[in-house]
Amino acid sequence: MPDIFSGASDTWEVAPSCQRHVPAAVCLPGQLERIKDTEFAPIDVVIRSFLGEFDTQENPTIGYRLENVDMVDGVLYAKGRQRHLRARHSRSVTYPIPRDVMSGSMYESWLGNRWFGNWLSDDCLTYFLTNPAGTTVTTSINPTGHVPCYEALLGMAPLRRQNVHFSELILFDDHANNAGKTQRTIEMRDKLLFGRAIKPVNGVFLLRGKTGDARVMTNERQIADQMAETYGFHVLDPTTASVDQIADLCGNAAIVAGVEGSHLVHGLAVMPPGATLLVFQPPDRTVAALKTVTDRQNQGYAFVVGEGTSSNFSIDWSEVRRTLDLLD
């Protein structure tokens, strides 16, 4: 069915389009040639993002006003159009009309409901747009993990509903990394670091372990310990560390490092402009998604591609050391 945006009764520009320069990622010679397969974008698009040194035109952020929208089982329905926010529990082609009626706005996305990193790096920024647009609603009924703490620090207090009829619903197309979105990343960092006395640190290694989609770096702990011993990195496991501990270490880190994945967004959300994200990638699942975040936040991006597969790959210490030397 057509996307729900096409049935909007009104649209407006929230933030204008702008031209943005895409910088090159930092890597050793031969790293790009190791990439065998990519995720979320074709190989040529990922490599182009890593090569950088081109200008791109970012689209504006657009607001949409829709009327008579049913939200049922994670899907928005309106006038023969729909938008899926999360996987449905029911497979029925019909649904009961919700009894609760209200007006409001929404900020969540399929990607944000699927991956924590997208929720923190994108959905939370869109939430800031919903404040003047009426009651903010989410389908996330029981947030888990670090989400409740981030919501508290960011002042996020959405109304949690499964099924509801919106007489009027405000949505946003907030994909573009324009200057308005960059400004909201600054505001989010300020909220997360408010009242903290952040000391500068050389670097933080955020462990991934076997969390999330399979990207298992077999010598992750050895590399982390060598970075700690040689360069003074702090090693932190986000699965056991609190948001406060993460923010206190990463908030003024020169480098945040780790295996590619959502857990690195903990560091991206608070690391300062000019800092660098150092990412270790498997050759068969190389991703440039986090580089789009560092680009919009005026941060650097460096990477090392390992040997093996996403379920069993390793990184050469000498390549880590030489990549770090490039960041001096």
PABALO-617444 format. One record per residue (C-alpha): residue number from 1; residue in three letters; chain; x, z, y. Coordinates in pm, 1 decimal, always signed. Layout:
# PABALO-617444
+-----+------+-------+----------+----------+----------+
!  nr ! rest ! kette !        X !        Z !        Y !
+-----+------+-------+----------+----------+----------+
! NUM !  ALA !     A !        X !        Z !        Y !
...
+-----+------+-------+----------+----------+----------+
END
This chain:
# PABALO-617444
+-----+------+-------+----------+----------+----------+
!  nr ! rest ! kette !        X !        Z !        Y !
+-----+------+-------+----------+----------+----------+
!   1 !  MET !     A !     +0.0 !     +0.0 !     +0.0 !
!   2 !  PRO !     A !   +116.3 !    -55.0 !   +360.3 !
!   3 !  ASP !     A !   +314.8 !   +226.0 !   +522.8 !
!   4 !  ILE !     A !   +106.4 !   +469.8 !   +723.0 !
!   5 !  PHE !     A !   +293.8 !   +392.5 !  +1046.7 !
!   6 !  SER !     A !   +128.4 !    +49.7 !  +1063.6 !
!   7 !  GLY !     A !   -211.0 !   +215.5 !  +1120.7 !
!   8 !  ALA !     A !   -108.8 !   +427.5 !  +1419.4 !
!   9 !  SER !     A !   -354.9 !   +446.8 !  +1709.1 !
!  10 !  ASP !     A !    -73.0 !   +508.2 !  +1957.1 !
!  11 !  THR !     A !   +307.7 !   +489.6 !  +1967.0 !
!  12 !  TRP !     A !   +566.4 !   +601.6 !  +2219.6 !
!  13 !  GLU !     A !   +942.8 !   +616.9 !  +2261.6 !
!  14 !  VAL !     A !  +1086.9 !   +964.7 !  +2209.3 !
!  15 !  ALA !     A !  +1453.1 !   +867.2 !  +2254.0 !
!  16 !  PRO !     A !  +1584.9 !   +526.6 !  +2363.7 !
!  17 !  SER !     A !  +1801.1 !   +290.8 !  +2164.5 !
!  18 !  CYS !     A !  +2172.1 !   +287.0 !  +2236.9 !
!  19 !  GLN !     A !  +2494.7 !   +121.2 !  +2134.7 !
!  20 !  ARG !     A !  +2728.6 !   +330.7 !  +1924.0 !
!  21 !  HIS !     A !  +3083.9 !   +270.4 !  +1807.4 !
!  22 !  VAL !     A !  +3151.5 !   +319.7 !  +1437.1 !
!  23 !  PRO !     A !  +3506.6 !   +453.3 !  +1384.8 !
!  24 !  ALA !     A !  +3717.2 !   +387.1 !  +1077.8 !
!  25 !  ALA !     A !  +3741.8 !   +646.5 !   +803.5 !
!  26 !  VAL !     A !  +4084.6 !   +790.7 !   +724.9 !
!  27 !  CYS !     A !  +4217.6 !   +697.7 !   +381.2 !
!  28 !  LEU !     A !  +4533.4 !   +590.1 !   +203.5 !
!  29 !  PRO !     A !  +4602.7 !   +222.5 !   +126.2 !
!  30 !  GLY !     A !  +4433.2 !   +108.6 !   -193.3 !
!  31 !  GLN !     A !  +4144.2 !   +356.2 !   -184.5 !
!  32 !  LEU !     A !  +3875.7 !    +98.1 !   -106.1 !
!  33 !  GLU !     A !  +3990.0 !   -116.7 !   -398.2 !
!  34 !  ARG !     A !  +3912.0 !   +169.2 !   -637.9 !
!  35 !  ILE !     A !  +3540.8 !   +165.5 !   -555.9 !
!  36 !  LYS !     A !  +3352.8 !    +28.2 !   -857.2 !
!  37 !  ASP !     A !  +2994.9 !   +118.6 !   -768.3 !
!  38 !  THR !     A !  +2804.2 !   +285.5 !   -485.5 !
!  39 !  GLU !     A !  +2484.2 !   +480.8 !   -426.1 !
!  40 !  PHE !     A !  +2216.9 !   +436.0 !   -154.4 !
!  41 !  ALA !     A !  +2375.7 !   +113.9 !    -22.0 !
!  42 !  PRO !     A !  +2553.1 !   -195.1 !   -163.6 !
!  43 !  ILE !     A !  +2931.8 !   -188.2 !   -201.2 !
!  44 !  ASP !     A !  +2990.0 !   -421.9 !    +93.9 !
!  45 !  VAL !     A !  +2781.8 !   -201.1 !   +326.6 !
!  46 !  VAL !     A !  +2962.6 !   +116.2 !   +215.8 !
!  47 !  ILE !     A !  +3304.5 !    -45.0 !   +257.8 !
!  48 !  ARG !     A !  +3208.5 !   -179.9 !   +601.2 !
!  49 !  SER !     A !  +3110.9 !   +173.2 !   +706.2 !
!  50 !  PHE !     A !  +3447.2 !   +307.4 !   +587.1 !
!  51 !  LEU !     A !  +3641.1 !    +27.5 !   +759.7 !
!  52 !  GLY !     A !  +3450.3 !    +87.2 !  +1083.6 !
!  53 !  GLU !     A !  +3580.6 !    -35.3 !  +1417.5 !
!  54 !  PHE !     A !  +3259.8 !   -212.6 !  +1516.0 !
!  55 !  ASP !     A !  +2969.8 !   -145.2 !  +1751.6 !
!  56 !  THR !     A !  +2613.3 !   -106.1 !  +1629.8 !
!  57 !  GLN !     A !  +2280.5 !    -94.8 !  +1810.8 !
!  58 !  GLU !     A !  +2085.6 !   +216.0 !  +1715.7 !
!  59 !  ASN !     A !  +1706.0 !   +189.7 !  +1723.5 !
!  60 !  PRO !     A !  +1492.7 !   +421.4 !  +1937.8 !
!  61 !  THR !     A !  +1315.5 !   +727.1 !  +1798.6 !
!  62 !  ILE !     A !   +941.8 !   +655.4 !  +1793.5 !
!  63 !  GLY !     A !   +640.1 !   +886.1 !  +1783.6 !
!  64 !  TYR !     A !   +317.8 !   +780.0 !  +1606.5 !
!  65 !  ARG !     A !    -33.4 !   +916.1 !  +1652.5 !
!  66 !  LEU !     A !   -262.0 !   +865.1 !  +1354.1 !
!  67 !  GLU !     A !   -627.7 !   +952.9 !  +1306.4 !
!  68 !  ASN !     A !   -819.5 !  +1068.1 !   +998.9 !
!  69 !  VAL !     A !   -529.8 !  +1125.1 !   +762.0 !
!  70 !  ASP !     A !   -569.5 !  +1293.4 !   +423.1 !
!  71 !  MET !     A !   -271.2 !  +1484.9 !   +289.0 !
!  72 !  VAL !     A !   -313.8 !  +1534.3 !    -84.2 !
!  73 !  ASP !     A !    -54.8 !  +1614.7 !   -351.4 !
!  74 !  GLY !     A !   +243.5 !  +1517.2 !   -134.4 !
!  75 !  VAL !     A !    +97.5 !  +1186.6 !    -11.1 !
!  76 !  LEU !     A !    -46.9 !  +1090.7 !   +327.4 !
!  77 !  TYR !     A !   -345.9 !   +851.0 !   +316.3 !
!  78 !  ALA !     A !   -505.5 !   +673.8 !   +613.8 !
!  79 !  LYS !     A !   -713.1 !   +354.3 !   +634.1 !
!  80 !  GLY !     A !   -574.1 !   +194.4 !   +318.5 !
!  81 !  ARG !     A !   -219.2 !   +298.1 !   +405.4 !
!  82 !  GLN !     A !     -1.7 !   +573.7 !   +264.6 !
!  83 !  ARG !     A !   +331.8 !   +751.5 !   +276.5 !
!  84 !  HIS !     A !   +480.9 !   +955.9 !     -8.0 !
!  85 !  LEU !     A !   +653.2 !  +1279.0 !    +95.8 !
!  86 !  ARG !     A !   +733.3 !  +1407.4 !   -254.4 !
!  87 !  ALA !     A !   +660.5 !  +1326.3 !   -617.9 !
!  88 !  ARG !     A !   +292.9 !  +1366.4 !   -707.1 !
!  89 !  HIS !     A !   +172.6 !  +1607.7 !   -971.6 !
!  90 !  SER !     A !   -134.9 !  +1397.1 !  -1049.9 !
!  91 !  ARG !     A !   -137.9 !  +1035.2 !  -1170.3 !
!  92 !  SER !     A !   -498.9 !   +973.9 !  -1069.5 !
!  93 !  VAL !     A !   -569.3 !   +678.3 !   -840.5 !
!  94 !  THR !     A !   -839.8 !   +881.0 !   -663.8 !
!  95 !  TYR !     A !   -825.7 !  +1221.9 !   -497.5 !
!  96 !  PRO !     A !  -1068.1 !  +1489.0 !   -375.0 !
!  97 !  ILE !     A !  -1124.5 !  +1483.0 !     +0.2 !
!  98 !  PRO !     A !   -960.1 !  +1795.4 !   +152.7 !
!  99 !  ARG !     A !  -1199.5 !  +2051.9 !   +296.8 !
! 100 !  ASP !     A !   -956.7 !  +2198.4 !   +552.1 !
! 101 !  VAL !     A !   -956.7 !  +2000.9 !   +878.1 !
! 102 !  MET !     A !   -696.6 !  +2031.4 !  +1153.4 !
! 103 !  SER !     A !   -467.5 !  +1846.7 !  +1394.0 !
! 104 !  GLY !     A !    -90.8 !  +1873.5 !  +1369.8 !
! 105 !  SER !     A !   +248.5 !  +1713.4 !  +1327.3 !
! 106 !  MET !     A !   +490.5 !  +1671.6 !  +1037.3 !
! 107 !  TYR !     A !   +867.3 !  +1635.7 !  +1008.0 !
! 108 !  GLU !     A !   +947.8 !  +1615.7 !   +636.6 !
! 109 !  SER !     A !  +1063.5 !  +1312.9 !   +438.4 !
! 110 !  TRP !     A !  +1095.0 !  +1200.1 !    +78.3 !
! 111 !  LEU !     A !  +1474.3 !  +1220.1 !   +105.5 !
! 112 !  GLY !     A !  +1462.6 !  +1565.6 !   +259.5 !
! 113 !  ASN !     A !  +1236.9 !  +1692.6 !    -17.5 !
! 114 !  ARG !     A !  +1466.8 !  +1537.5 !   -278.7 !
! 115 !  TRP !     A !  +1807.2 !  +1637.4 !   -139.8 !
! 116 !  PHE !     A !  +1892.2 !  +1956.4 !    +48.4 !
! 117 !  GLY !     A !  +2155.0 !  +1770.5 !   +254.1 !
! 118 !  ASN !     A !  +1896.4 !  +1530.5 !   +395.1 !
! 119 !  TRP !     A !  +1664.1 !  +1820.0 !   +475.5 !
! 120 !  LEU !     A !  +1934.5 !  +2000.5 !   +675.4 !
! 121 !  SER !     A !  +2093.5 !  +1694.6 !   +838.2 !
! 122 !  ASP !     A !  +1773.8 !  +1504.4 !   +924.0 !
! 123 !  ASP !     A !  +1440.4 !  +1677.5 !   +860.7 !
! 124 !  CYS !     A !  +1546.4 !  +1987.5 !  +1054.2 !
! 125 !  LEU !     A !  +1635.5 !  +1769.2 !  +1352.4 !
! 126 !  THR !     A !  +1295.5 !  +1599.4 !  +1338.7 !
! 127 !  TYR !     A !  +1133.1 !  +1943.3 !  +1336.5 !
! 128 !  PHE !     A !  +1261.7 !  +1994.1 !  +1692.4 !
! 129 !  LEU !     A !  +1044.2 !  +1699.2 !  +1799.4 !
! 130 !  THR !     A !   +727.4 !  +1854.6 !  +1659.6 !
! 131 !  ASN !     A !   +721.3 !  +2161.5 !  +1888.1 !
! 132 !  PRO !     A !   +522.4 !  +1996.1 !  +2170.8 !
! 133 !  ALA !     A !   +310.8 !  +1793.5 !  +1924.9 !
! 134 !  GLY !     A !    +81.6 !  +2071.6 !  +1801.1 !
! 135 !  THR !     A !    +86.4 !  +2277.3 !  +1481.5 !
! 136 !  THR !     A !   +376.0 !  +2176.7 !  +1255.9 !
! 137 !  VAL !     A !   +283.3 !  +2135.7 !   +889.4 !
! 138 !  THR !     A !   +490.5 !  +2099.8 !   +572.3 !
! 139 !  THR !     A !   +409.3 !  +2051.3 !   +204.4 !
! 140 !  SER !     A !   +697.3 !  +2286.2 !   +113.8 !
! 141 !  ILE !     A !   +507.9 !  +2592.6 !     -2.4 !
! 142 !  ASN !     A !   +781.6 !  +2813.8 !   -148.4 !
! 143 !  PRO !     A !  +1122.7 !  +2730.0 !     +3.0 !
! 144 !  THR !     A !  +1417.2 !  +2848.4 !   -203.4 !
! 145 !  GLY !     A !  +1794.4 !  +2885.4 !   -182.5 !
! 146 !  HIS !     A !  +1940.2 !  +2877.0 !   +167.4 !
! 147 !  VAL !     A !  +1632.7 !  +2711.1 !   +319.8 !
! 148 !  PRO !     A !  +1451.3 !  +3030.7 !   +436.4 !
! 149 !  CYS !     A !  +1763.4 !  +3153.8 !   +618.1 !
! 150 !  TYR !     A !  +1817.2 !  +2820.2 !   +791.7 !
! 151 !  GLU !     A !  +1450.7 !  +2814.2 !   +892.0 !
! 152 !  ALA !     A !  +1483.0 !  +3162.5 !  +1043.4 !
! 153 !  LEU !     A !  +1801.3 !  +3078.0 !  +1235.2 !
! 154 !  LEU !     A !  +1653.9 !  +2751.9 !  +1365.4 !
! 155 !  GLY !     A !  +1320.1 !  +2904.9 !  +1460.5 !
! 156 !  MET !     A !  +1130.2 !  +2689.8 !  +1210.4 !
! 157 !  ALA !     A !   +789.1 !  +2834.9 !  +1125.7 !
! 158 !  PRO !     A !   +578.8 !  +2550.5 !   +983.0 !
! 159 !  LEU !     A !   +229.7 !  +2593.9 !   +844.7 !
! 160 !  ARG !     A !   +254.4 !  +2541.6 !   +467.0 !
! 161 !  ARG !     A !    -28.2 !  +2337.7 !   +317.4 !
! 162 !  GLN !     A !    -84.7 !  +2132.0 !     +3.1 !
! 163 !  ASN !     A !   -409.1 !  +1953.4 !    +89.0 !
! 164 !  VAL !     A !   -558.6 !  +1904.4 !   +434.6 !
! 165 !  HIS !     A !   -745.5 !  +1645.3 !   +641.6 !
! 166 !  PHE !     A !   -585.0 !  +1568.5 !   +978.4 !
! 167 !  SER !     A !   -824.8 !  +1452.3 !  +1244.4 !
! 168 !  GLU !     A !   -505.4 !  +1369.1 !  +1432.1 !
! 169 !  LEU !     A !   -149.9 !  +1364.1 !  +1296.1 !
! 170 !  ILE !     A !   +177.0 !  +1306.2 !  +1483.6 !
! 171 !  LEU !     A !   +469.3 !  +1159.3 !  +1287.4 !
! 172 !  PHE !     A !   +813.3 !  +1037.0 !  +1393.9 !
! 173 !  ASP !     A !  +1040.6 !   +752.1 !  +1294.3 !
! 174 !  ASP !     A !  +1365.0 !   +944.7 !  +1341.8 !
! 175 !  HIS !     A !  +1607.9 !   +748.5 !  +1123.5 !
! 176 !  ALA !     A !  +1820.4 !   +608.4 !  +1405.2 !
! 177 !  ASN !     A !  +2139.1 !   +792.0 !  +1499.0 !
! 178 !  ASN !     A !  +2086.3 !   +743.8 !  +1870.2 !
! 179 !  ALA !     A !  +2206.8 !   +966.5 !  +2153.4 !
! 180 !  GLY !     A !  +1887.8 !  +1172.1 !  +2140.6 !
! 181 !  LYS !     A !  +1951.1 !  +1264.6 !  +1779.5 !
! 182 !  THR !     A !  +2312.7 !  +1346.4 !  +1858.4 !
! 183 !  GLN !     A !  +2193.9 !  +1588.0 !  +2127.3 !
! 184 !  ARG !     A !  +1967.7 !  +1758.3 !  +1874.7 !
! 185 !  THR !     A !  +2264.5 !  +1809.1 !  +1638.7 !
! 186 !  ILE !     A !  +2437.3 !  +1995.6 !  +1922.6 !
! 187 !  GLU !     A !  +2127.9 !  +2209.6 !  +1976.5 !
! 188 !  MET !     A !  +2107.3 !  +2286.2 !  +1604.4 !
! 189 !  ARG !     A !  +2473.0 !  +2391.5 !  +1587.4 !
! 190 !  ASP !     A !  +2423.5 !  +2615.1 !  +1890.5 !
! 191 !  LYS !     A !  +2128.6 !  +2786.2 !  +1719.7 !
! 192 !  LEU !     A !  +2318.1 !  +2837.3 !  +1392.7 !
! 193 !  LEU !     A !  +2624.7 !  +2979.6 !  +1568.7 !
! 194 !  PHE !     A !  +2444.0 !  +3182.0 !  +1834.1 !
! 195 !  GLY !     A !  +2599.4 !  +3524.9 !  +1882.0 !
! 196 !  ARG !     A !  +2888.3 !  +3465.8 !  +1640.1 !
! 197 !  ALA !     A !  +3253.2 !  +3523.6 !  +1724.1 !
! 198 !  ILE !     A !  +3394.0 !  +3223.8 !  +1541.6 !
! 199 !  LYS !     A !  +3766.5 !  +3218.7 !  +1473.9 !
! 200 !  PRO !     A !  +3948.8 !  +2886.7 !  +1427.4 !
! 201 !  VAL !     A !  +4059.9 !  +2811.7 !  +1069.7 !
! 202 !  ASN !     A !  +4272.3 !  +2529.5 !   +927.6 !
! 203 !  GLY !     A !  +4011.3 !  +2428.1 !   +677.2 !
! 204 !  VAL !     A !  +3735.9 !  +2522.8 !   +434.5 !
! 205 !  PHE !     A !  +3691.8 !  +2385.5 !    +81.9 !
! 206 !  LEU !     A !  +3324.5 !  +2398.0 !    -21.8 !
! 207 !  LEU !     A !  +3302.0 !  +2401.8 !   -401.0 !
! 208 !  ARG !     A !  +3044.0 !  +2182.3 !   -570.2 !
! 209 !  GLY !     A !  +3089.8 !  +2273.5 !   -934.3 !
! 210 !  LYS !     A !  +2812.4 !  +2124.0 !  -1146.9 !
! 211 !  THR !     A !  +2530.2 !  +2158.4 !   -895.5 !
! 212 !  GLY !     A !  +2304.7 !  +1867.7 !   -795.9 !
! 213 !  ASP !     A !  +2338.2 !  +1512.9 !   -924.9 !
! 214 !  ALA !     A !  +2634.3 !  +1463.0 !  -1157.4 !
! 215 !  ARG !     A !  +2960.9 !  +1443.1 !   -965.9 !
! 216 !  VAL !     A !  +3194.5 !  +1657.4 !  -1171.0 !
! 217 !  MET !     A !  +3551.5 !  +1675.8 !  -1043.5 !
! 218 !  THR !     A !  +3738.5 !  +1826.0 !  -1337.1 !
! 219 !  ASN !     A !  +4029.1 !  +1957.9 !  -1127.7 !
! 220 !  GLU !     A !  +3817.1 !  +2070.1 !   -831.5 !
! 221 !  ARG !     A !  +3930.1 !  +2431.8 !   -849.4 !
! 222 !  GLN !     A !  +4298.4 !  +2340.0 !   -884.9 !
! 223 !  ILE !     A !  +4283.9 !  +2112.8 !   -579.7 !
! 224 !  ALA !     A !  +4097.3 !  +2379.0 !   -382.8 !
! 225 !  ASP !     A !  +4354.6 !  +2644.1 !   -472.4 !
! 226 !  GLN !     A !  +4644.6 !  +2411.9 !   -382.1 !
! 227 !  MET !     A !  +4485.7 !  +2337.7 !    -44.5 !
! 228 !  ALA !     A !  +4448.3 !  +2712.3 !     +9.0 !
! 229 !  GLU !     A !  +4808.6 !  +2785.0 !    -86.4 !
! 230 !  THR !     A !  +4969.5 !  +2491.8 !    +96.1 !
! 231 !  TYR !     A !  +4749.0 !  +2450.7 !   +404.0 !
! 232 !  GLY !     A !  +4571.3 !  +2784.0 !   +441.4 !
! 233 !  PHE !     A !  +4224.2 !  +2658.6 !   +345.9 !
! 234 !  HIS !     A !  +3947.1 !  +2905.2 !   +269.0 !
! 235 !  VAL !     A !  +3765.6 !  +2834.4 !    -59.6 !
! 236 !  LEU !     A !  +3392.4 !  +2901.8 !    -57.4 !
! 237 !  ASP !     A !  +3117.0 !  +2855.8 !   -315.8 !
! 238 !  PRO !     A !  +2792.5 !  +2777.0 !   -127.1 !
! 239 !  THR !     A !  +2582.0 !  +2871.9 !   -430.1 !
! 240 !  THR !     A !  +2686.2 !  +3235.5 !   -391.5 !
! 241 !  ALA !     A !  +2783.5 !  +3250.1 !    -22.2 !
! 242 !  SER !     A !  +2528.0 !  +3332.5 !   +247.1 !
! 243 !  VAL !     A !  +2449.7 !  +3105.8 !   +539.8 !
! 244 !  ASP !     A !  +2619.9 !  +3362.7 !   +763.3 !
! 245 !  GLN !     A !  +2941.5 !  +3346.1 !   +557.8 !
! 246 !  ILE !     A !  +2937.3 !  +2965.3 !   +562.6 !
! 247 !  ALA !     A !  +2874.7 !  +2947.7 !   +938.0 !
! 248 !  ASP !     A !  +3142.7 !  +3205.6 !  +1017.4 !
! 249 !  LEU !     A !  +3407.8 !  +3005.4 !   +830.0 !
! 250 !  CYS !     A !  +3300.4 !  +2646.6 !   +897.1 !
! 251 !  GLY !     A !  +3187.7 !  +2697.6 !  +1257.7 !
! 252 !  ASN !     A !  +3537.4 !  +2644.3 !  +1394.7 !
! 253 !  ALA !     A !  +3712.2 !  +2474.1 !  +1103.4 !
! 254 !  ALA !     A !  +3945.7 !  +2183.4 !  +1170.2 !
! 255 !  ILE !     A !  +3864.0 !  +2034.9 !   +827.6 !
! 256 !  VAL !     A !  +3578.0 !  +2085.0 !   +581.8 !
! 257 !  ALA !     A !  +3656.2 !  +1941.9 !   +237.7 !
! 258 !  GLY !     A !  +3486.8 !  +1900.2 !    -97.4 !
! 259 !  VAL !     A !  +3330.9 !  +1669.6 !   -353.3 !
! 260 !  GLU !     A !  +3070.6 !  +1434.9 !   -202.8 !
! 261 !  GLY !     A !  +2725.1 !  +1591.4 !   -200.8 !
! 262 !  SER !     A !  +2454.1 !  +1782.8 !    -16.7 !
! 263 !  HIS !     A !  +2650.8 !  +2108.2 !    -18.2 !
! 264 !  LEU !     A !  +2892.8 !  +1959.9 !   +236.9 !
! 265 !  VAL !     A !  +2612.0 !  +1947.2 !   +493.6 !
! 266 !  HIS !     A !  +2643.8 !  +2326.7 !   +517.7 !
! 267 !  GLY !     A !  +2977.4 !  +2257.1 !   +685.1 !
! 268 !  LEU !     A !  +2863.1 !  +1950.6 !   +878.4 !
! 269 !  ALA !     A !  +2582.6 !  +2145.2 !  +1043.4 !
! 270 !  VAL !     A !  +2823.7 !  +2385.7 !  +1215.4 !
! 271 !  MET !     A !  +3173.7 !  +2229.9 !  +1224.1 !
! 272 !  PRO !     A !  +3278.4 !  +2138.0 !  +1577.9 !
! 273 !  PRO !     A !  +3308.4 !  +1790.6 !  +1733.0 !
! 274 !  GLY !     A !  +3652.9 !  +1651.2 !  +1658.6 !
! 275 !  ALA !     A !  +3671.5 !  +1825.5 !  +1320.3 !
! 276 !  THR !     A !  +3709.6 !  +1616.3 !  +1003.8 !
! 277 !  LEU !     A !  +3510.8 !  +1599.6 !   +682.4 !
! 278 !  LEU !     A !  +3740.3 !  +1526.0 !   +384.0 !
! 279 !  VAL !     A !  +3538.5 !  +1395.8 !    +88.0 !
! 280 !  PHE !     A !  +3643.6 !  +1348.4 !   -274.9 !
! 281 !  GLN !     A !  +3452.1 !  +1064.0 !   -438.5 !
! 282 !  PRO !     A !  +3409.6 !   +930.3 !   -793.2 !
! 283 !  PRO !     A !  +3481.3 !   +555.4 !   -811.5 !
! 284 !  ASP !     A !  +3147.2 !   +471.2 !   -975.1 !
! 285 !  ARG !     A !  +2925.5 !   +663.3 !   -729.2 !
! 286 !  THR !     A !  +3090.9 !   +629.3 !   -391.2 !
! 287 !  VAL !     A !  +2867.5 !   +717.8 !    -96.8 !
! 288 !  ALA !     A !  +2898.3 !   +666.7 !   +279.5 !
! 289 !  ALA !     A !  +2585.2 !   +864.0 !   +376.4 !
! 290 !  LEU !     A !  +2778.0 !  +1161.3 !   +515.4 !
! 291 !  LYS !     A !  +2992.4 !   +930.4 !   +726.7 !
! 292 !  THR !     A !  +2682.9 !   +831.8 !   +923.2 !
! 293 !  VAL !     A !  +2644.1 !  +1202.4 !  +1003.0 !
! 294 !  THR !     A !  +3005.5 !  +1251.3 !  +1114.7 !
! 295 !  ASP !     A !  +2981.9 !   +932.6 !  +1321.8 !
! 296 !  ARG !     A !  +2679.9 !  +1055.6 !  +1516.2 !
! 297 !  GLN !     A !  +2834.7 !  +1402.8 !  +1562.1 !
! 298 !  ASN !     A !  +3167.1 !  +1270.9 !  +1694.1 !
! 299 !  GLN !     A !  +3357.0 !  +1403.9 !  +1394.2 !
! 300 !  GLY !     A !  +3616.5 !  +1242.1 !  +1171.9 !
! 301 !  TYR !     A !  +3566.3 !  +1130.1 !   +813.0 !
! 302 !  ALA !     A !  +3839.1 !  +1103.2 !   +549.4 !
! 303 !  PHE !     A !  +3810.8 !  +1040.2 !   +178.2 !
! 304 !  VAL !     A !  +3997.5 !  +1009.8 !   -150.2 !
! 305 !  VAL !     A !  +3858.2 !   +809.7 !   -443.3 !
! 306 !  GLY !     A !  +3944.8 !   +958.1 !   -780.2 !
! 307 !  GLU !     A !  +3992.7 !   +826.4 !  -1131.3 !
! 308 !  GLY !     A !  +3723.4 !   +845.2 !  -1398.9 !
! 309 !  THR !     A !  +3344.0 !   +856.6 !  -1372.9 !
! 310 !  SER !     A !  +3095.4 !  +1061.5 !  -1175.6 !
! 311 !  SER !     A !  +3049.1 !  +1296.5 !  -1472.5 !
! 312 !  ASN !     A !  +3425.6 !  +1334.8 !  -1527.6 !
! 313 !  PHE !     A !  +3669.3 !  +1238.7 !  -1253.2 !
! 314 !  SER !     A !  +3984.2 !  +1383.6 !  -1105.0 !
! 315 !  ILE !     A !  +4180.5 !  +1362.6 !   -780.8 !
! 316 !  ASP !     A !  +4558.3 !  +1331.8 !   -752.5 !
! 317 !  TRP !     A !  +4711.6 !  +1618.2 !   -551.6 !
! 318 !  SER !     A !  +4977.5 !  +1395.1 !   -398.1 !
! 319 !  GLU !     A !  +4701.5 !  +1171.5 !   -255.4 !
! 320 !  VAL !     A !  +4521.9 !  +1473.4 !   -110.9 !
! 321 !  ARG !     A !  +4845.3 !  +1590.2 !    +50.4 !
! 322 !  ARG !     A !  +4924.1 !  +1246.8 !   +195.7 !
! 323 !  THR !     A !  +4567.4 !  +1209.2 !   +326.3 !
! 324 !  LEU !     A !  +4592.9 !  +1547.4 !   +497.3 !
! 325 !  ASP !     A !  +4919.9 !  +1432.6 !   +654.0 !
! 326 !  LEU !     A !  +4727.9 !  +1143.5 !   +810.9 !
! 327 !  LEU !     A !  +4500.5 !  +1396.1 !   +983.2 !
! 328 !  ASP !     A !  +4782.9 !  +1573.9 !  +1166.9 !
+-----+------+-------+----------+----------+----------+
END
